[in-house]
Amino acid sequence: MLSENISLNPKDIAIVGLPFDEFSSFMKGPAKAPQEIRKLLHNGSMNMCAESGIDLSETGRLKDMGDFKPISHPEDVVKPLCEIIDKGAHLISLGGDHSLSYGTIKAHSKYYQGLTVLHLDAHPDLHEEYDGNLYSHACPFARVMEQGLASRLIQVGIRTLTPHQKNQADKFGVEIIQMKDWSPTMNLNLEGSVYLSFDIDVLDPSYAPGISHHEPGGMSTRDAIDFLNNQKMNLIGADIMEYNPDRDINGMTGVVCGKLLKEIAAKMLS
């Protein structure tokens, strides 16, 4: 369960671990990610300063609420996350497989009308169903759009677009920027409240080997950070998904996740 000993104030940033990977289609491992990211973030090799100059350790606004468990379905995370959002705090959720983003976005949609979801990923995750599971990690954004949880979904970095998922994107009006068409200087003209879903496999495997689905041809870590920092947006929530420590090399990908966590948190505070 989440920590009940930490007080949250409006505009604080709450870190929540979601250790769940039962809806992964290829291999397990992402359930171990939240604890591994914390271990690497605080192992003494890196500080808590973001590139903007914000020292997150000095703000008093970054608060780790621990892990929520048990989780048997992405719907299980909605209520506990709503309890945090209800206090006016912003959330960064650490998965876990990407099925969880259905639950995290559903929680935010209850508080932010007209939500824009910015989704960075190698895969669109728009399958109607996958292996008979409507809530597979290959399906969360189909559920998000069919239930009207977001008014705008922008997917960036995609390089595995199948005909079925292209039809799904057309059906739901999803804006897809495939990796072959992407530039780090793109301005997405984001308006209103924005939720960021960052699947770590949007990065090229050479930068993030600790992922279940290696898909060459992705972003560099530098490009991803610059792209996010160049967007003018009201970032109200985020998740970092699909890190698999079992496939990592010397904690390399876990450190990337920690770096992204810092930059996302600083973006929320700016």
Secondary structure, DSSP 4 states (H G I P E B T S, - for coil): ---SSS---TT-EEEEEE---TT-SS---GGGHHHHHHHHHTSSSS-SB-TTS-BHHHHS-EEEEEE----SSGGGGHHHHHHHHTTT-EEEEEESSTTHHHHHHHHHHTT-TT-EEEEE-SS----S-BTTBTTSTT-HHHHHHHTT--SEEEEEEE----HHHHHHHHHHT-EEEEGGG--TT------SEEEEEEEGGGB-TTT---BSS--SS-B-HHHHHHHHHHS--EEEEEEEE-B-GGG-STTHHHHHHHHHHHHHHHHHH-
